[in-house]
Amino acid sequence: SAYVFDLDTGRGAGSIDLPAPVTAAAALGRRVVCVTENGRCLVIDPASARIVHETPGPFRPSIAIAEGKAFLSTEDGRSVHAFDESGQMNETAITGLSRPVANGPFAVAGQVVCTLDNGRLAVLHAGRLTIHSDTESEVMTGLSSRVYDVGGGEVLMQTKDNRLLRIDVTRGLIKHAYRPEIVAPMSATRHGSFIVLGLADAEGRIELYED
């Protein structure tokens, strides 16, 4: 079930019976986009507490919101589809990726970002539903398991050898490479002129990198 709450009063404003458990959800304008356990895409209208559209998919449990659309990758990773607030799927899917999507899509600085199964980072033009020119060829490989949005149109991308590549996604350029002291971080964020990494060690340490 999904429950609707009035944020001003904190009171419940209705509930919605869902066809399957939800694995991902994101706000899109006045609606909420969900991906269920069986890969279906649901668009929910909180005002009327009902499902207004349902698309079978199956889709991956990751939703990027950009340019007033919700972007989802198919389960096989071969294409990325855009949905508007009504739940209608745009006729033009983003295809032609050099490899299937492994992680994502994610929204970063108005762009839609995916990591491919060969570790490359693909940046998609959300407005034109095309692949960002030259990005795939300029980004270094290395099987990525996480992408961290650190603000300013930049992400940190973890590679197979535990380096972190700091990438300007609007230009597809690697600006710096970090090597954390022990293991890959569990979190990354920007604080002023520093990038703060939360490390996955027993002591719960953090590392600071000056921008």
Backbone hydrogen bonds in HBPLUS format (Angstrom, degrees):
<---DONOR---> <-ACCEPTOR-->    atom                        ^
c    i                          cat <-CA-CA->   ^        H-A-AA   ^      H-
h    n   atom  resd res      DA  || num        DHA   H-A  angle D-A-AA Bond
n    s   type  num  typ     dist DA aas  dist angle  dist       angle   num
A0002-ALA N   A0016-ILE O   2.85 MM  14  5.02 154.7  1.91 143.5 152.0     1
A0016-ILE N   A0002-ALA O   2.68 MM  14  5.02 150.0  1.77 150.7 159.0     2
A0004-VAL N   A0014-GLY O   2.85 MM  10  5.23 176.0  1.85 151.8 151.2     3
A0013-ALA N   A0004-VAL O   2.55 MM   9  5.15 171.8  1.56 148.8 146.7     4
A0006-ASP N   A0011-ARG O   2.82 MM   5  5.45 167.5  1.84 163.5 164.9     5
A0010-GLY N   A0006-ASP O   2.54 MM   4  5.20 145.9  1.65 154.7 165.9     6
A0037-GLU N   A0021-PRO O   2.65 MM  16  5.45 139.7  1.81 164.9 171.7     7
A0023-THR N   A0035-VAL O   2.79 MM  12  5.81 166.4  1.81 158.0 162.5     8
A0035-VAL N   A0024-ALA O   2.87 MM  11  5.22 153.8  1.94 145.8 147.4     9
A0026-ALA N   A0033-VAL O   2.89 MM   7  5.36 145.6  2.00 149.5 159.7    10
A0033-VAL N   A0026-ALA O   2.80 MM   7  5.36 165.7  1.82 171.3 168.6    11
A0028-LEU N   A0031-ARG O   2.84 MM   3  5.18 174.3  1.84 142.8 144.7    12
A0031-ARG N   A0028-LEU O   2.92 MM   3  5.18 160.2  1.96 132.1 132.9    13
A0032-VAL N   A0044-ILE O   2.91 MM  12  5.06 153.5  1.98 143.7 151.3    14
A0044-ILE N   A0032-VAL O   2.76 MM  12  5.06 169.2  1.78 153.1 156.4    15
A0034-CYS N   A0042-LEU O   2.81 MM   8  5.05 162.0  1.84 152.0 156.3    16
A0042-LEU N   A0034-CYS O   2.86 MM   8  5.05 159.9  1.90 140.3 147.1    17
A0036-THR N   A0040-ARG O   2.93 MM   4  5.32 157.9  1.98 148.7 156.1    18
A0039-GLY N   A0036-THR O   2.88 MM   3  5.18 160.0  1.92 117.0 118.8    19
A0059-PHE N   A0039-GLY O   2.80 MM  20  4.67 145.7  1.91 116.0 126.4    20
A0041-CYS N   A0055-THR O   2.86 MM  14  5.07 166.7  1.88 155.3 158.2    21
A0055-THR N   A0041-CYS O   2.86 MM  14  5.07 159.1  1.91 146.8 153.9    22
A0043-VAL N   A0053-HIS O   2.95 MM  10  5.18 157.4  2.00 151.6 150.1    23
A0052-VAL N   A0043-VAL O   2.82 MM   9  5.77 153.1  1.90 158.3 167.6    24
A0045-ASP N   A0050-ARG O   2.93 MM   5  5.63 170.6  1.94 172.9 171.8    25
A0049-ALA N   A0045-ASP O   2.86 MM   4  5.72 118.6  2.24 141.6 159.5    26
A0050-ARG N   A0045-ASP O   3.35 MM   5  5.63 154.5  2.42 139.3 144.4    27
A0075-GLU N   A0058-PRO O   3.00 MM  17  5.63 151.6  2.08 138.3 133.2    28
A0060-ARG N   A0073-SER O   2.87 MM  13  5.71 163.4  1.90 162.1 164.5    29
A0062-SER N   A0060-ARG O   2.87 MM   2  5.64 140.1  2.03 101.6  91.5    30
A0064-ALA N   A0071-PHE O   3.10 MM   7  5.02 164.4  2.13 140.5 145.4    31
A0071-PHE N   A0064-ALA O   2.73 MM   7  5.02 161.1  1.77 150.6 157.3    32
A0066-ALA N   A0069-LYS O   3.02 MM   3  5.49 154.5  2.08 151.0 158.3    33
A0069-LYS N   A0066-ALA O   2.88 MM   3  5.49 151.0  1.97 119.3 127.9    34
A0070-ALA N   A0083-PHE O   2.87 MM  13  5.05 160.5  1.90 144.6 151.2    35
A0083-PHE N   A0070-ALA O   2.78 MM  13  5.05 150.0  1.87 142.6 153.0    36
A0072-LEU N   A0081-HIS O   2.91 MM   9  5.40 158.1  1.96 152.7 159.9    37
A0081-HIS N   A0072-LEU O   2.74 MM   9  5.40 163.6  1.77 166.4 163.4    38
A0074-THR N   A0079-SER O   3.06 MM   5  5.91 163.5  2.09 161.6 164.1    39
A0077-GLY N   A0074-THR O   2.87 MM   3  5.20 155.5  1.93 111.5 119.7    40
A0101-VAL N   A0077-GLY O   2.76 MM  24  4.28 156.5  1.82 116.2 121.5    41
A0080-VAL N   A0094-ILE O   2.97 MM  14  4.99 152.0  2.05 134.3 143.4    42
A0094-ILE N   A0080-VAL O   2.79 MM  14  4.99 165.6  1.81 161.1 157.9    43
A0090-ASN N   A0082-ALA O   2.71 MM   8  5.42 171.6  1.72 163.6 166.7    44
A0084-ASP N   A0088-GLN O   3.13 MM   4  5.77 157.7  2.18 152.6 157.1    45
A0087-GLY N   A0084-ASP O   2.91 MM   3  5.40 155.2  1.97 114.0 122.2    46
A0117-ASP N   A0100-PRO O   2.92 MM  17  5.87 143.5  2.06 166.1 173.3    47
A0102-ALA N   A0115-THR O   2.70 MM  13  5.66 169.4  1.72 149.4 152.6    48
A0103-ASN N   A0115-THR O   3.18 MM  12  5.15 161.4  2.22 136.0 139.0    49
A0115-THR N   A0103-ASN O   3.01 MM  12  5.15 167.8  2.02 145.7 149.6    50
A0106-PHE N   A0113-VAL O   2.73 MM   7  5.05 151.7  1.81 145.1 155.0    51
A0113-VAL N   A0106-PHE O   2.70 MM   7  5.05 168.7  1.71 154.9 158.7    52
A0108-VAL N   A0111-GLN O   2.93 MM   3  5.22 159.5  1.97 141.0 147.9    53
A0111-GLN N   A0108-VAL O   2.80 MM   3  5.22 161.4  1.83 121.6 127.0    54
A0112-VAL N   A0124-LEU O   3.35 MM  12  5.08 172.7  2.35 148.3 148.1    55
A0124-LEU N   A0112-VAL O   2.72 MM  12  5.08 172.8  1.72 160.7 163.3    56
A0114-CYS N   A0122-ALA O   2.91 MM   8  5.25 160.8  1.95 155.7 161.5    57
A0122-ALA N   A0114-CYS O   2.82 MM   8  5.25 163.4  1.85 158.3 162.9    58
A0116-LEU N   A0120-ARG O   2.85 MM   4  5.37 166.1  1.87 158.7 163.4    59
A0119-GLY N   A0116-LEU O   2.91 MM   3  5.35 159.4  1.95 121.3 123.0    60
A0132-HIS N   A0123-VAL O   2.69 MM   9  5.32 154.4  1.75 152.8 158.3    61
A0125-HIS N   A0130-THR O   2.72 MM   5  5.29 154.7  1.79 158.1 165.7    62
A0129-LEU N   A0125-HIS O   2.81 MM   4  5.50 123.0  2.14 149.4 162.7    63
A0138-GLU N   A0134-ASP O   3.16 MM   4  6.27 136.2  2.36 150.3 161.9    64
A0138-GLU N   A0135-THR O   3.13 MM   3  5.28 136.2  2.33 101.3 113.4    65
A0139-VAL N   A0135-THR O   3.19 MM   4  6.27 139.0  2.37 156.5 164.7    66
A0158-GLN N   A0146-ARG O   3.25 MM  12  5.72 170.6  2.26 155.2 157.9    67
A0148-TYR N   A0156-LEU O   2.80 MM   8  4.98 168.4  1.82 151.1 155.1    68
A0156-LEU N   A0148-TYR O   2.75 MM   8  4.98 151.8  1.83 141.6 151.4    69
A0150-VAL N   A0154-GLU O   3.13 MM   4  5.87 156.2  2.19 139.8 146.8    70
A0154-GLU N   A0151-GLY O   3.13 MM   3  5.64 150.7  2.22 111.4 119.2    71
A0169-VAL N   A0153-GLY O   3.04 MM  16  6.03 144.7  2.17 155.6 166.6    72
A0155-VAL N   A0167-ILE O   2.97 MM  12  5.38 153.1  2.04 146.6 154.8    73
A0167-ILE N   A0155-VAL O   2.84 MM  12  5.38 164.4  1.87 160.6 165.0    74
A0157-MET N   A0165-LEU O   2.86 MM   8  5.09 155.2  1.92 139.1 147.1    75
A0165-LEU N   A0157-MET O   2.91 MM   8  5.09 167.6  1.92 145.6 144.8    76
A0159-THR N   A0163-ARG O   2.97 MM   4  5.40 156.9  2.03 154.1 156.4    77
A0162-ASN N   A0159-THR O   2.99 MM   3  5.27 151.2  2.07 120.0 119.5    78
A0164-LEU N   A0178-TYR O   2.76 MM  14  4.95 160.5  1.80 145.3 148.6    79
A0178-TYR N   A0164-LEU O   2.76 MM  14  4.95 164.3  1.78 147.4 151.3    80
A0166-ARG N   A0176-HIS O   2.76 MM  10  5.14 177.7  1.77 158.0 158.7    81
A0175-LYS N   A0166-ARG O   2.70 MM   9  5.56 162.0  1.73 164.8 171.4    82
A0168-ASP N   A0173-LEU O   2.83 MM   5  5.29 161.5  1.87 163.3 163.4    83
A0171-ARG N   A0168-ASP O   3.28 MM   3  5.75 143.3  2.42 107.6 116.6    84
A0172-GLY N   A0168-ASP O   2.72 MM   4  5.60 126.3  2.00 145.3 162.6    85
A0173-LEU N   A0168-ASP O   3.22 MM   5  5.29 141.6  2.38 139.8 141.8    86
A0186-MET N   A0198-GLY O   2.67 MM  12  5.59 157.6  1.72 163.2 171.4    87
A0198-GLY N   A0187-SER O   2.94 MM  11  4.99 164.4  1.96 131.1 136.2    88
A0189-THR N   A0196-VAL O   3.04 MM   7  5.40 149.9  2.13 143.5 152.9    89
A0196-VAL N   A0189-THR O   2.76 MM   7  5.40 160.6  1.80 166.5 170.9    90
A0191-HIS N   A0194-PHE O   2.76 MM   3  5.24 168.0  1.77 155.7 159.8    91
A0194-PHE N   A0191-HIS O   3.00 MM   3  5.24 162.5  2.03 124.3 128.5    92
A0211-ASP N   A0193-SER O   2.59 MM  18  5.21 174.7  1.59 163.9 162.1    93
A0195-ILE N   A0209-TYR O   2.76 MM  14  5.11 157.5  1.81 149.1 156.9    94
A0209-TYR N   A0195-ILE O   2.94 MM  14  5.11 152.2  2.02 143.3 152.1    95
A0197-LEU N   A0207-GLU O   2.85 MM  10  5.10 170.5  1.86 156.3 159.5    96
A0207-GLU N   A0197-LEU O   2.86 MM  10  5.10 149.6  1.95 140.0 150.0    97
A0199-LEU N   A0205-ARG O   2.90 MM   6  5.58 162.5  1.93 155.7 160.4    98
A0204-GLY N   A0201-ASP O   3.08 MM   3  5.52 161.3  2.11 113.7 119.6    99
